Every structure is written in structure tokens, then in C-alpha cells.
Amino acid sequence: MKYISLPAMLIAGSLFVSSCESKNNEKIAELEQKISELEQTQSSQTAPPSNVQSVAKIDASTLGKFDFKETEFDFGTIDQGKVVEHEFKFTNNGQSPLVISNVQASCGCTTPAWSKTPVKPGEDGFIKVKFNSANKSGAQSPTVTITANTSPSITRVKLKGTVNTNSTASNAVGPVKR
């Protein structure tokens, strides 16, 4: 009799375990359904998270606007060691004061200067560029990059020309050791 009750207990135990597994599977399915619903609800919300800063789109027509008389200056052919200076003049044809935040030359041979105060609509400003041809030879085209409250925010002006190497300057270095 003891042997008969043992298989009966095993059968009853397996039925209990299988009913627990089916209950767990039902709970898992319910939880997965709830997660899916939450994900759909969150993705359909249009409000950004609270830690995101809102950024307003800027209307380009209300910004300052460069109107350069020229954006490229050809200084021709010069001898090595000469300094060329040119002033790029512009008018602000925008609706807001034009503020130049940075002016950067493409190389150390070029030095920019610019209107430091805001240029009001209709007024003129300048970008002054000095190019030092020392240790330069051949075709040159230094560029100056201007960052301002314009659209686009980057504007470039350029010098171009040719630097002749002085043959007397190369001989002035001194005698060559033999």
C-alpha cells in the first residue's frame, strides 16, 4: 500500500506544479501586456521629458545679414617679406544688430581685426586682414572665417596672390660650410 500511495503523490504533485506553471505563465503574459501598453502610451506622448530645454526656432529674416562689397581680394604678385593689408567692408542688411563673435585666420601669416561693437541695421562694419609674406612663396590664398549672428552663422573672406622669392634674401643667410 505504501508503494501505491507514492505514485499517487507524484501524480498529484506534478498536477500541482503544472497548474502553478500555467498560473505563472498567465501572470507573465499579463505583465508583458501591461508593459506593452505603457510603452505605447509613453511613445505617443508629445511632451518632452522635464529635463529637456526647449529651443525656439530662429527666423533667419530677423537676424543680422552681411552684405560684403567683395569677399575675395587679389593682392597680385608681391616680393617675399612684404605685408599686404586689406579691409573688407560690409553693410548690415538684416533686421537686428550684427554681432561678430569670432574671426579666425586659416594660418599664422594672416592677422584679422574687425568691428567689435554691434553693427546696427543699415550701418557699415569691417574685417581688416593683414597678410605677412615672410617665409612664403608661390601662390597663396589665406582665408578668414567670421562667426556672427547671421544665417548661416559662418562667412568667409579670402586673400589671394603670389609671393616671389627674393634671390638676394636667400643668399643673405651666410656662407655654406664645405
C-alpha positions as CSV (number, residue, x, y, z in Angstrom):
1,M,0.0,0.0,0.0
2,K,2.9,2.2,0.7
3,Y,4.0,1.8,-2.9
4,I,0.6,2.7,-4.3
5,S,0.4,6.0,-2.4
6,L,3.8,7.1,-3.6
7,P,2.9,7.2,-7.3
8,A,-0.4,8.8,-6.5
9,M,1.5,11.5,-4.6
10,L,3.9,12.0,-7.5
11,I,0.9,12.4,-9.9
12,A,-0.8,14.8,-7.6
13,G,2.4,16.8,-7.1
14,S,3.1,17.0,-10.9
15,L,-0.5,18.3,-11.4
16,F,0.0,20.9,-8.7
17,V,3.4,22.0,-10.3
18,S,1.9,22.2,-13.8
19,S,-1.0,24.2,-12.5
20,C,1.5,26.6,-10.8
21,E,3.4,26.9,-14.1
22,S,0.3,27.7,-16.0
23,K,-0.6,30.4,-13.4
24,N,2.9,31.9,-13.7
25,N,2.7,31.9,-17.5
26,E,-0.6,33.7,-17.3
27,K,0.9,36.3,-14.9
28,I,3.9,36.8,-17.2
29,A,1.6,37.3,-20.2
30,E,-0.4,39.8,-18.2
31,L,2.7,41.8,-17.2
32,E,4.1,41.7,-20.7
33,Q,0.7,43.1,-21.9
34,K,0.9,45.9,-19.3
35,I,4.5,46.8,-20.3
36,S,3.5,46.9,-23.9
37,E,0.6,49.3,-23.2
38,L,2.8,51.6,-21.1
39,E,5.4,51.7,-23.8
40,Q,2.8,52.7,-26.4
41,T,1.4,55.3,-24.1
42,Q,4.8,56.9,-23.5
43,S,5.8,56.9,-27.1
44,S,2.5,58.6,-28.1
45,Q,3.0,61.4,-25.7
46,T,4.3,64.6,-27.3
47,A,5.6,66.4,-24.2
48,P,9.4,66.2,-23.9
49,P,11.0,65.0,-20.6
50,S,11.2,67.6,-17.9
51,N,15.0,67.9,-18.1
52,V,15.0,68.9,-21.8
53,Q,15.4,72.6,-22.5
54,S,13.0,74.0,-25.2
55,V,14.7,75.7,-28.0
56,A,12.8,78.2,-30.1
57,K,13.4,78.2,-33.9
58,I,15.0,81.3,-35.1
59,D,13.6,83.2,-38.0
60,A,16.6,83.9,-40.3
61,S,14.9,87.1,-41.6
62,T,15.2,88.7,-38.2
63,L,19.0,88.2,-37.9
64,G,21.8,90.5,-39.0
65,K,23.0,90.0,-42.6
66,F,26.4,90.6,-44.1
67,D,26.4,92.4,-47.4
68,F,30.1,92.5,-48.5
69,K,31.2,94.7,-51.3
70,E,33.7,91.9,-52.1
71,T,34.6,88.6,-50.4
72,E,37.9,88.0,-52.2
73,F,40.8,90.3,-52.7
74,D,43.6,89.6,-55.2
75,F,46.8,91.3,-54.0
76,G,48.6,90.3,-57.2
77,T,52.3,89.4,-57.1
78,I,54.5,90.7,-54.2
79,D,58.0,90.1,-53.0
80,Q,58.6,87.8,-50.1
81,G,58.7,89.7,-46.8
82,K,56.1,92.3,-47.8
83,V,52.9,92.8,-45.7
84,V,49.6,93.2,-47.5
85,E,46.7,94.8,-45.8
86,H,43.1,94.8,-47.0
87,E,39.8,95.9,-45.4
88,F,36.7,94.0,-46.3
89,K,33.8,96.4,-45.8
90,F,30.2,95.3,-45.3
91,T,26.8,96.7,-44.6
92,N,24.3,95.0,-42.2
93,N,21.2,94.4,-44.4
94,G,19.5,92.4,-41.7
95,Q,16.8,93.4,-39.1
96,S,18.9,93.0,-36.0
97,P,22.3,94.4,-34.9
98,L,25.0,92.2,-36.4
99,V,27.4,90.9,-33.7
100,I,30.7,89.3,-34.8
101,S,31.6,86.8,-32.1
102,N,34.8,85.4,-33.6
103,V,37.2,85.9,-36.6
104,Q,39.8,83.3,-37.3
105,A,42.6,83.2,-39.9
106,S,43.5,80.0,-41.7
107,C,47.2,80.4,-40.9
108,G,49.5,82.3,-38.6
109,C,50.7,84.5,-41.5
110,T,47.3,86.3,-41.5
111,T,46.0,88.6,-38.8
112,P,42.4,89.8,-38.7
113,A,40.8,92.8,-37.0
114,W,37.1,93.6,-37.0
115,S,34.2,95.7,-35.9
116,K,34.0,94.9,-32.2
117,T,30.7,96.7,-31.5
118,P,27.3,95.5,-32.8
119,V,26.7,96.9,-36.3
120,K,23.1,98.2,-36.5
121,P,20.9,97.5,-39.4
122,G,21.9,99.8,-42.4
123,E,25.3,100.6,-40.8
124,D,28.7,99.6,-42.1
125,G,31.4,97.4,-40.5
126,F,34.8,96.0,-41.5
127,I,37.0,93.0,-41.4
128,K,40.7,94.1,-41.7
129,V,43.2,91.4,-42.8
130,K,47.0,91.6,-42.7
131,F,49.0,89.0,-44.7
132,N,52.7,88.7,-43.9
133,S,54.5,87.0,-46.7
134,A,57.7,86.3,-44.8
135,N,58.8,82.7,-45.4
136,K,56.1,82.3,-48.0
137,S,56.5,81.6,-51.7
138,G,54.3,80.8,-54.7
139,A,50.5,81.0,-54.8
140,Q,48.9,82.0,-51.5
141,S,45.2,82.1,-50.5
142,P,44.7,82.7,-46.8
143,T,41.1,82.5,-45.6
144,V,39.4,84.3,-42.7
145,T,36.4,82.7,-41.1
146,I,33.8,85.0,-39.5
147,T,31.3,83.8,-36.9
148,A,28.3,86.0,-36.3
149,N,24.6,86.1,-35.5
150,T,23.7,85.6,-39.2
151,S,22.2,82.8,-41.2
152,P,24.4,81.0,-42.0
153,S,26.5,81.8,-38.9
154,I,29.8,81.3,-40.7
155,T,31.0,83.6,-43.5
156,R,34.4,83.5,-45.2
157,V,36.6,86.2,-46.9
158,K,39.8,85.4,-48.8
159,L,43.0,87.0,-49.9
160,K,44.9,85.5,-52.9
161,G,48.1,86.3,-54.7
162,T,51.6,85.2,-55.5
163,V,54.7,85.7,-53.4
164,N,58.0,85.9,-55.3
165,T,61.1,84.6,-53.6
166,N,63.9,87.1,-53.4
167,S,67.1,85.5,-54.7
168,T,69.2,88.1,-52.7
169,A,67.3,87.2,-49.5
170,S,68.3,83.5,-49.8
171,N,72.0,84.5,-50.3
172,A,71.9,86.7,-47.3
173,V,71.8,83.7,-45.0
174,G,75.5,83.3,-45.0
175,P,78.3,81.2,-46.4
176,V,77.8,77.5,-46.8
177,K,80.2,75.2,-44.9
178,R,82.2,72.8,-47.1
